[in-house]
Amino acid sequence: MAQNFLFNLTLAFRAIRNNLLRSVLTILIIGLGITALVGILTAIEVMKEGVYSNFSRMGSNSFRINSYILKNNKRRGEGFQRTEEKDIKFDEAKAFKERFHFPSTVGISFNCTNIATAHYESEKTNPNVRVAGVDEDYLLVSDTKLAAGGNFSALDLEAGNYVCLLGYGVAQKLFKKKWANAIDQIVSVGDVKYRVIGVAETKGGSMIMDADNSVMIPLSTARVVYGGDNSYTINVRSPNVQLKDLATEEAEGLFRVIRKLPLGTANNFSINQNDSVAVTLLDILKYIRWAAVIIGIITLLGSVIGLMNIMLVSVGERTREIGVSKALGARSSTIKNQFLTESIMISLMGGTLGVIMGMLVGNLFGLIFKTGFIVPWLWILLGVSLCAMVGIISGIYPAIKASKLDPIVALRYE
């Protein structure tokens, strides 16, 4: 049995070498299909890992009260949509912080702009820096740690001092390797100058935002520079995950009272938990995964047709060889196994190439999301199995046709 298998492998290698150009083209076609399949699926695994790591850094025991509501329309296939509701005013956010007595930390913030440019001497950033007005508790509730300097003081927040905390990416862009020396330096954000009092540790980026590409200023200063008529975000961090659900219920009830919503009416605000947003994003990735599977299947169907055509041509070209083998005593099953082995071998070569290229292409997203190298063993197994099926389906008919050739007729073939 083992000798027959090795003999078939030897003949298959010889046939592939004798028809090298045709075989290479077929291997590339199959490899392209598997690359598309494994590449997209690997990229999805990388994005999932990025989502999980990003939201875990934000804190699994925190949530936010926003003025908008995310609605997931699964039935319509529209994913999640953002519906704007009534803005959260500063007085409402301040009242919530003063009246929320559940054992939690509450921070208030608002997004000033996403298109600011930061300057220091001759260095400047791209016009895509996010500026946020925050209070003294924002660093804690957002799980942001400082690599240098300190947090805003009570005087900074009360007097509206022009000081700032730089995100790690902004500090590196402006101060290069000497970013730790940024403390007490004067930087310009837009047309306003601020004194740097701290630099945040790197938090990395995600498909939602780049936390390192940001500048934080005192909430009172932000209200003066960017205007106080904005929609604020209330950030709440419970002491542990077990108390988060209870804290969420308490927060919802209190904010309904602050907004004077009658009983039975719907909320005109939303409470967004980090894990709920992550689940929504992962739901969207499911649709992308199905699209990848469909693309891979369509490409593999083309590979089946191409490989079957090549094997039929090979049978025609080797008719005389088949006749000689049969005349020397080779059985029909032996001839069939030879051609089937050749078809499967070509298909598996294409699959191996596709799996390697797919992993490399998919893990390019790891550079964006700063995740480790991911090897999707499940999808590799699926890709190799599909290639084996392609080889069997493509080779079975040509192999049967070759095995049924009449040796006398085959020997006369020119």
Summary of the structure (lengths in Angstrom):
residues: 414
radius of gyration: 31.9
end to end distance: 33.3
largest distance: 103.4
contacts: 1404
relative contact order: 0.19
helix: 58%
strand: 19%
